[in-house]
Every structure is written in C-alpha cells, then in structure tokens.
Amino acid sequence: MNPFQHFQDALESMYPSLSVFSDINWDKTTKEYVASHDERPQDVEEFVFGFPEFLQQKAAQDECPIHLFELAFFELIENDMLNAEMILPEMKGIHLNPSLSFLNLEFDICLMVSEATKGNIQIIHRPHILCLFLHPTRGMNHVDITTRYLEILQQLEDGPLSNRSSISGDQQESLNELIDLGLVVEVT
C-alpha cells in the first residue's frame, strides 16, 4: 500500500475539482508536498490546509497553472465554511457578516466549476474579487465584489456602524443590496 495514501485521500477529498481541471498525478504531488515539509506531517487536517499555498509556490515557479491554486483556495474556503457554525452579531448596528472571505482571482472559478458539472470543462480567465460567505438563512454563498460594494464594506472593517445614517445617501441602495445578499447584517 502507498505510504502516502492517507494524505492523498485527504487531498483528493478536500480538493475534488483539481483532478477535473488538470491531469494531476496525486501520487507524485502528494510525495512532493510531503517532501516540502521539514518533517513528515502528522496532522492530516493541517497537511490538507496548506496545500493551496504549496500549489501557489509551484505556480510562481511555472510548475503549476495559476487556476489550480486559485481553485484549491476556493475549495478550501468553501469546505471550511460548510463545516462552520454561523454566529451572528447581537449588538445593535450594521455589521459585516463574520464569515466573509475574499479571493482576488484571475479565473472565474465559480463558472468553471458550474460548467464542469454540466460536462463543459474549460478554463475561464476573468480577473475579479470573489467573496465567499455563509448567508444567515440560505447557507453557503458567493458574490463578485464591485467597487461600490467594496466602499461600504471598507467602512465596516473597523467595526459596526450604529445606524444607516452613517452611510451616505448615495450608498444606501448598495447597502440595501449588501444586506439582501447577506454580506452585511443589520441588527435592530
């Protein structure tokens, strides 16, 4: 039996789309990844968590396509969120959804995965910022971040705003959209 099988199975389970978008050789990749550690990893969870960064380093050395490490980061965050508990703020005010995670992507990972489920496997280049989050009632979600959304989200970075009047009048529509989408939580 392959001595790396346990690690290999964990990687394949956490990052199932990688083999869809590449001809990745899991035996070779797993051995390379284990060899990149100072000592043989003991914690499978920690081992699996660092894999996107490993792929990113390989991409920087032109040994791996960029879309693979972006896909790996996406799947890592998505899997992490699916297993997380949503804890909403209780203090009155306008808050950032505490589950927000942002990815600055060169490829449209969501569309690529969606198309792959239909049998249409393609690499789609589209630079954008993607926010993954748990919606308070609908669960796992993601949305592209526009400049007008980003302006409001940045105002909430340092903590909640006491009320809607803290947001300028021309940004109220965007605030309402962010609340409807679930990126911002208003506690009244």
N, C-alpha and C positions, 0 to 999 in steps of 0.2 A: 504494500500500500504506500502511496505517495505520502512522505512525512509532512508535507505541506497541505494535505487535503483539507484539514480542519480550517486553516486560514483561507485556502482557495474557496471553499464552500461559503465561508462568511463573506468574502469579497463578492462572489457571484450573486449571493442573496441580497446584499446591500446595493449593488450597482448592476442590476439586470440589463439595463439598456446599453451598457458598454459593449457587450458582445453583439448587439444588434447593429451598432454603428461602426464596428471595426472587426477585424479578424484577430482580435486579441487572443493570444495564447496564454491561458490562465496559469498553466504550469510554469512557464518561463517568467511571466510577470510576477507571480506570487514569490518565486525564488529570488528574483531581483529585488522585490520590495522587502522581503525578509532580510536579504543581504545588506540593504541600505541602513538597517538598524545596527547600532553598536553591539547589541546582544540580541539573541533570539527573543522575539516578543512573547510575553506570557499572557497578556490580556488581549483577547480577540477583539473586544469592543474598541479598545484604544488602537489596535492594529488597523481595524477597518476604518476608523475615524480619520486617520492620517493619509489614507490612500489618494484622495483628490490632490493634496499638496504634492505627493510623490509624482503624480501624473503631470502636474503643473511644472515641476522641475524638469521632467523629461521633455515637455513641450518647449521649455526655454532652451533646451539643448537640441532642438529639432529631432527628437527621438519619439515624439508622440504628437498627433494632431491636437490643436487647441480645443476643438469641440469636445474631445474626450474628457479633459479635465473640467471643462465647464459643465458637462453632463454629469460628471461624478459629484461635483459640488452641489448641483441641483438635487440629485438623488439623495445625497447625504442629508441636506437640509429637509427635504420632503419626508424622508424616513424618520428623522429626528422629531419633526412636528407631528407626524401621525401617532407617535408614541407619547407625546407631551400632553399635559393637562392644561387647559385654558383657564388662567386665573385673571379675572377682570378686575380693574381698579374699582375701589368702593368710594373713594373720596370724590366729592362733587367737583365737576370741571370737565374740561376737554383734554383727553389723554391719547397718547399713541397706543395703539394696540401693542401689548407687551410681547407678542410673538413675532413681530416684524423681523424679517431677514432680507437683506438686499444683495443682489448679484449684479455686477457690472459685466454684461455678456457681449460677446462678439457674434454669437449664433442664437437663433430662435429655438432654444431647447424645447420649449413647450409645444410649438408647432411641429418640430421634428418628431417628438415622442408621439404626439397625436396622430400624425401621418403614418408613423411606423406601425401603430396599432391597426391601421387600415391596409397595411401591406405596402405602403409607399415610403420606402426608406430613402431619405435624401438629407443632405447637409444644407441647411439654410442660413446663410450669412445675413445677420441683421443686428447691428450694434444697438443695444438698449439696456436700460436698468430694469430689472425684474424684482418685484417684491413678493416674497412668499410669506404667507401668514395663516393663522387659524382665524376664521371668521367666528364671531361669538356664537352664532347659531347654525351656520352651514358647514363648518369644518374647514378642511384644507382648501386654500385658495391661492391665487397669484394674480398679479396685475402689473402691467407696464407702468413705470413711473414717469409722468410728464413733468415738465418744468413747473407748471402751475401747482401740481400736487406736491412737488419737492419743496416749493416755497413755504407751504403750510406745514409740512412735516418737519422742516427745519425749525420752525417757530416752536414746535412742541418737543424738540430734542432735550431741552434743559428742564423739562417738567411740564406738568399740565397747565393749561390756561384756565383762569377762573370762570370765564364765560365766553359766549360767542362774540361779544363786543370787542374782545381782544384781537379779533381777526378783522382786517379791513373790509369795508363793504364790497369791494370788487372781488374779494376772495371768498365771500360767503357761499356762492354757488359751488365752488370747488370744495369747500369744507363740507357742504351737504353731501356731495358725491363721495368724499372720503369716508364720511360716517356711514352712508348707504353701503359702500363697498366693504366696510369693516376694518379699514386701516386706522381709523380714528374712532375712539369710543367716547360718547358724551354721557356723563353721569349727572343726572339732575336730582 
